[in-house]
Amino acid sequence: MRLALSAAFMSSVILLSNTAADEKSAEGWIDLMKTDAWKKVDPKWIFTDEVKLNPEKANRLAAKSKEGGTIWVNADTGRLPDLYTKEAFGDCEVHVEFLIAKGSNAGIKLHGVYEIQILDSFGTKKKLTGDSMGGIYPRADAKMGYKHIDEGIAPKVNAAKAPGEWQTLDVVWKSPRFDEKGDKTADAMVVKATLNGEVIHENQALKTPTGANWTLKETANGPFMFQADHGPVAFRNLKIRSKKE
């Protein structure tokens, strides 16, 4: 009887220990695969459990809606309104898994204004710039047809996978700092970014927001944005958590 109780006790301890470890590993992460995490989700989003390149048009994605699907696809058009979180974040970590069609374009934006580019750059021999996969997007002049006024910040390597393959982007982000008067004392920074397991940015300061947002006043926190209006893209396992300094 004692042996039986002892075995049962040890099993319970192991189970509780494993549960605690699982909870600790997920500590602080906010699941962004829930519609209520976003300010507005267009009803045309496709929720599915499988997505692939359209066999007839590689520049489109093929997916069928399925109840309970954990993959989001920006409809047949590849052009839906961008997603903005309800919650604002300062220093944070982001994890996103995404899949794009051939020639497609998307991105993530910290504070809704600092963009890390998602673009089909697989196999390109062109010079890497901020407009390449994983680049920190160039500044642009919206009054001149969104013309780039610099090259942005190129990724250290071209780690892009082929269209139709799942890719992973992890970012550790540090917000700009301000004094009591509201004057900026330190630039925003991509502390570390990895694409498909390869480091693409490290301790990279951003003196301004990106794209046409570069003239906007910077803030200590802001929403996280997922870009969905530039081409076919799917994502899964998107999550974020605040990070203490």
N, C-alpha and C positions, 0 to 999 in steps of 0.2 A: 504493500500500500504506500509506504514511504517513497519507494522508488518511483511508483506511478505518479505520485504527487510532485516529486522532485522533477521528473521529466516534463510534466505539464507546466510546472512553474518556470522551468528554463525556456520552454517553448514560448510562453507568454512574454518573458523578458526579451527574447530575441525578436519577437514580433513587434513589441513596443519600441525596441531600439531601432529596428528597420523603419518603422513608421515615423519616428522622430527624425531619423536621418533624411527621409524623403521630404518631410515638412521643412527641414532646415535647408535642403538644397533648393527649395522653391521659395524660400523666405523673401518676401518683399516684391516678388514678381507680380505684375498686373497683366492678366490675360486680355489681350486686345482682340481676341477672336470672338468677342461678344458684342452684339450690335449696340448694347446700352453703354459701351465704353466710348462711343463716338457721338459727336453732336448731331450728325444726320447721316443716315445710310440710305442711299438711293435704292428703291425697291427693285431695280433692274440687276443688282448684284446677283450672281449665280453662286449658290452654296452647293458644293458637290464633294465627292470623295475621290474624284479622278479628273485630271486635266492633261491634255497633250496638244501637240501641234496639230492644226487642222491638216489632214492628209492631202487636201486639195489646194490649200493656201497656207504655206508655212508662216506667213505673216499674220495669221489669225490663230486663235486657240479654240479647241473643241472641248466642250464640257456640258454635261447634262445635270440639271438640278436634282438634288437628292436630299430628302429630309434628314436633318442632323449632320449634313456634310460639314467637314472641318476645313475645307479649302474654299477660298473666296476668289471669284473670277469676275473681272469688270465687264461683264455682259458680252454679247456678240460684237459690239461696236468697239470695245477697248477704250471707250471714252465716257467715263462717268465722273461726277463731281468728286473732287478730292475728299479724303477723310481727315477730320480733325478730332482729336480727343477732347472730351469734356474737361478732363483734368489738365492742369498746367504742371510742367515739370521744370526743375532746375538741373542740377547735376544728375545724370542718369546713365543707365545702361540700356541698350536696345538689342533685341535679337529678332531677326526676320528671315524667313525662308521664302524665296520667291522663284517664279518661273515666268519667262517672257517669250514672246513669239519672235520670229526672225525680224530684225530691224526695229524692234520695239523700244519704248522709252518709258521710264517711270522714275521714281525717286522717293527718298524719305527726307523730311525736313524737321530738324530740331527747332523748337520754339516756333515752328511753322514758317521759318525764314532762312534757316541755314541748311542748304540742300547737299546731300550726298547722292550722286547720280546713279541711276540704274539704266543701263543702255546696252544694247547688243553690240559689244565690242569684241566678240569672240574671234580670235585669229587675226585681228587687224594688224597691219604693219605700219599704220600711221603713228605719228608721234602721240603719246599719251598726253591728255590735257584734263582739265576739270570737267570736260564734257564727255570723258570716257567712263566706262563702267567703274564705279567706285571713286570717281573724282569728286572733289569739292567744287560745285558748279561755279562757272564764271559769273562775274557781275555783268549786267546787261542794261541797255538803255531802252526802256519800253517806248519812248517817244520816237525811236528810230527803227521800228519794226523788231524790237527785242534784239538788237544787235549787241553782240558781246563786246565789252570794252577791255577785257583781259582774258587770259587763258584759264583762270581759276587755278586750282591746285591739283595737279595730276596724281594718280595713285602711284605708289612706288613700283608696282608691277601690274601687268595685265593678268589678273586672276580670273577673268570671265570664263564661264562655261558656255557650251553651245546652247542656242535657243532650244527650248523644250526640256532642258535639264533643270532640276532643282538646284538652287544656289543659296548660300547662307552668308548673311552679313551681320557682324557683331560690332557694336560701337560703344565705346566708353566716352561720355561727353561731359565737359566741364563748362558751365555757363560763364558769361562775362561777369566781372566783379565791379561793384559801384561803391562809392563812399557815401557818407550821410547826406551829401548835397546832391547825390544822383549822378555825379561825374564818374565816368568809367575809369577804373584803376587797373584792370587786367582784361585782355581779350578773351573771347570764347576760345575753347580748345577741343579738338578731337584728341583725347588722350591716347586712344588706340582704336584702330578700326581694322578688322580682318575680314577678308572676302574669301570664302571657300578655303579657309584655313591659312591664308597667306596675309601677312601684315601689309596693309596698303597705306596707312597713315599712322604716325606716332608723334605725340607731343606737337601737333600741328595747330598753330594759332590761326584764328580767323579774325581779321581786323574789322570786318563788316559782315552783315548778312550777305546772301548770295542772290544771283539773278537780279531782277528789278527791285528786290527788297533791300538792296544795299544802302539806300538812302534813309531807310526807316530807323527810328530811334531804337536802340537795343534795350532789352529788359533782362532781368535776372531769371525769369522763367517764362514759359509759354507752352502752348499745346504741341503735341507731336502730330505730324502730318504724314499721310501716305498718299503719294500722287497717283491718280487713277485716270487722268484725262488725256494722256499722251500716246496711248497704245495698249495693246493687249498684255495684261499681266495677271498673274495669280499669286496669292500668298497664303501661307499657313504658319502656325506656331509663332505668331507675332506677339511679342511681350516686351514690357518695359518695367524698370524699377528705378526708384530714386536711389541715388548713391551719396553717402556721406563722405565728406572730405577727410 
